[in-house]
Amino acid sequence: MIDLDARLANLVAVRDRLQEHLARSTNVSEVIEVERVLGPVGLAAAGIGRALSWLVFIR
């Protein structure tokens, strides 16, 4: 359960950091670069939902 908590915290931190970068982007090329990196993180967002579901189920 500790691994799941750590994984969830890491996914949320990465997502939040990239969203901050996106908010600070000042031109199209920066937005495109952040979106390119966010693509896999979007898949990780599904991982956030899965991790939360498992935590609810386990607890």
Z-matrix of the N, CA and C atoms (Angstrom, degrees):
N
C 1 1.433
C 2 1.532 1 110.53
N 3 1.321 2 116.83 1 -31.93
C 4 1.465 3 120.69 2 178.44
C 5 1.521 4 109.95 3 -64.58
N 6 1.347 5 117.09 4 -40.47
C 7 1.459 6 120.16 5 178.63
C 8 1.519 7 110.87 6 -61.40
N 9 1.310 8 116.26 7 -40.75
C 10 1.458 9 120.43 8 179.78
C 11 1.529 10 111.03 9 -66.10
N 12 1.326 11 116.72 10 -41.45
C 13 1.469 12 120.22 11 176.09
C 14 1.521 13 110.77 12 -61.18
N 15 1.314 14 117.24 13 -43.91
C 16 1.467 15 121.61 14 -179.34
C 17 1.525 16 110.69 15 -66.02
N 18 1.312 17 116.81 16 -42.35
C 19 1.464 18 120.70 17 179.81
C 20 1.531 19 110.37 18 -63.75
N 21 1.324 20 115.98 19 -42.84
C 22 1.457 21 120.65 20 179.10
C 23 1.532 22 110.33 21 -62.60
N 24 1.316 23 117.33 22 -46.29
C 25 1.463 24 121.37 23 179.52
C 26 1.526 25 110.68 24 -60.72
N 27 1.321 26 117.58 25 -39.69
C 28 1.458 27 121.72 26 179.51
C 29 1.526 28 111.08 27 -66.69
N 30 1.321 29 117.61 28 -45.04
C 31 1.464 30 120.67 29 179.32
C 32 1.526 31 111.13 30 -60.84
N 33 1.302 32 116.67 31 -43.34
C 34 1.460 33 120.78 32 179.94
C 35 1.527 34 110.27 33 -64.98
N 36 1.316 35 117.37 34 -42.08
C 37 1.471 36 121.01 35 179.98
C 38 1.522 37 111.50 36 -63.42
N 39 1.318 38 117.45 37 -43.73
C 40 1.472 39 121.28 38 179.35
C 41 1.520 40 109.93 39 -63.95
N 42 1.328 41 116.41 40 -46.24
C 43 1.462 42 120.36 41 179.20
C 44 1.530 43 110.87 42 -59.13
N 45 1.315 44 117.06 43 -46.36
C 46 1.458 45 121.23 44 -178.24
C 47 1.523 46 111.60 45 -64.15
N 48 1.333 47 116.63 46 -41.10
C 49 1.465 48 120.87 47 179.79
C 50 1.528 49 110.72 48 -63.53
N 51 1.325 50 116.72 49 -43.03
C 52 1.462 51 119.92 50 -179.72
C 53 1.527 52 111.22 51 -69.29
N 54 1.318 53 117.88 52 -35.07
C 55 1.462 54 119.74 53 176.70
C 56 1.528 55 110.80 54 -65.96
N 57 1.329 56 117.00 55 -34.53
C 58 1.468 57 120.40 56 175.52
C 59 1.528 58 110.61 57 -64.47
N 60 1.338 59 116.38 58 -42.05
C 61 1.467 60 120.31 59 177.86
C 62 1.529 61 109.84 60 -62.38
N 63 1.314 62 117.00 61 -41.32
C 64 1.458 63 120.83 62 179.68
C 65 1.527 64 110.44 63 -62.34
N 66 1.313 65 116.72 64 -42.07
C 67 1.467 66 120.67 65 179.96
C 68 1.527 67 111.60 66 -64.21
N 69 1.339 68 117.25 67 -30.26
C 70 1.467 69 120.89 68 -178.81
C 71 1.530 70 113.31 69 -90.14
N 72 1.321 71 116.82 70 -4.46
C 73 1.465 72 119.99 71 -179.29
C 74 1.517 73 109.48 72 -62.33
N 75 1.336 74 115.16 73 137.08
C 76 1.460 75 119.24 74 -175.26
C 77 1.521 76 113.57 75 -112.35
N 78 1.324 77 117.69 76 -8.84
C 79 1.451 78 118.81 77 178.27
C 80 1.534 79 109.88 78 -145.94
N 81 1.305 80 115.30 79 170.30
C 82 1.459 81 121.14 80 -174.37
C 83 1.523 82 112.14 81 -61.90
N 84 1.313 83 117.87 82 -40.13
C 85 1.465 84 119.40 83 -178.04
C 86 1.530 85 111.04 84 -64.50
N 87 1.329 86 117.49 85 -36.11
C 88 1.465 87 119.98 86 176.73
C 89 1.525 88 110.60 87 -67.28
N 90 1.332 89 116.37 88 -41.29
C 91 1.469 90 120.13 89 178.56
C 92 1.521 91 109.89 90 -62.34
N 93 1.313 92 116.81 91 -44.27
C 94 1.467 93 120.81 92 179.85
C 95 1.522 94 110.44 93 -61.75
N 96 1.315 95 117.41 94 -42.68
C 97 1.466 96 120.72 95 179.32
C 98 1.526 97 111.30 96 -63.51
N 99 1.318 98 116.95 97 -45.05
C 100 1.467 99 119.80 98 179.37
C 101 1.527 100 109.59 99 -64.20
N 102 1.332 101 117.32 100 -42.01
C 103 1.464 102 120.48 101 179.06
C 104 1.532 103 110.74 102 -63.20
N 105 1.338 104 116.64 103 -35.85
C 106 1.468 105 120.37 104 178.34
C 107 1.530 106 109.82 105 -62.16
N 108 1.320 107 116.39 106 -41.16
C 109 1.457 108 121.08 107 179.59
C 110 1.527 109 110.48 108 -74.06
N 111 1.333 110 116.65 109 -34.85
C 112 1.466 111 120.49 110 -178.76
C 113 1.526 112 112.75 111 -69.91
N 114 1.329 113 117.31 112 -21.71
C 115 1.469 114 119.72 113 -179.58
C 116 1.515 115 112.15 114 -50.74
N 117 1.328 116 118.12 115 -59.19
C 118 1.461 117 119.31 116 177.89
C 119 1.529 118 112.93 117 -63.31
N 120 1.317 119 116.50 118 -29.24
C 121 1.459 120 119.54 119 178.54
C 122 1.522 121 109.60 120 -69.54
N 123 1.328 122 116.17 121 -32.04
C 124 1.464 123 119.49 122 173.96
C 125 1.514 124 110.46 123 -58.84
N 126 1.328 125 115.28 124 -40.10
C 127 1.459 126 119.09 125 174.50
C 128 1.517 127 109.70 126 -65.30
N 129 1.330 128 115.68 127 -35.56
C 130 1.459 129 120.05 128 177.67
C 131 1.521 130 110.52 129 -66.78
N 132 1.337 131 116.83 130 -30.18
C 133 1.464 132 119.50 131 177.53
C 134 1.519 133 109.74 132 -61.00
N 135 1.320 134 116.22 133 -36.23
C 136 1.461 135 119.34 134 173.89
C 137 1.523 136 109.12 135 -63.06
N 138 1.327 137 115.38 136 -35.32
C 139 1.462 138 120.39 137 176.34
C 140 1.523 139 111.44 138 -64.70
N 141 1.334 140 117.09 139 -33.34
C 142 1.463 141 120.65 140 176.85
C 143 1.520 142 109.15 141 -63.12
N 144 1.317 143 116.06 142 -46.28
C 145 1.460 144 120.19 143 178.62
C 146 1.516 145 112.15 144 -61.35
N 147 1.334 146 116.20 145 -42.57
C 148 1.473 147 120.31 146 178.37
C 149 1.522 148 110.80 147 -63.50
N 150 1.339 149 116.37 148 -44.20
C 151 1.459 150 120.07 149 -179.10
C 152 1.530 151 110.62 150 -62.91
N 153 1.328 152 116.39 151 -41.95
C 154 1.463 153 119.19 152 178.05
C 155 1.527 154 111.00 153 -63.27
N 156 1.321 155 116.26 154 -40.92
C 157 1.474 156 119.85 155 178.41
C 158 1.523 157 111.25 156 -61.63
N 159 1.323 158 116.06 157 -43.88
C 160 1.470 159 119.60 158 178.94
C 161 1.525 160 111.02 159 -63.67
N 162 1.327 161 117.07 160 -41.44
C 163 1.465 162 119.72 161 179.64
C 164 1.527 163 111.35 162 -62.20
N 165 1.329 164 116.22 163 -42.09
C 166 1.463 165 119.68 164 177.91
C 167 1.527 166 109.90 165 -63.03
N 168 1.317 167 115.83 166 -44.06
C 169 1.466 168 121.20 167 -179.68
C 170 1.532 169 111.84 168 -62.91
N 171 1.329 170 115.89 169 -44.17
C 172 1.472 171 121.16 170 -176.59
C 173 1.521 172 111.09 171 -70.29
N 174 1.309 173 115.73 172 -40.21
C 175 1.470 174 119.10 173 -175.71
C 176 1.490 175 108.98 174 -82.73
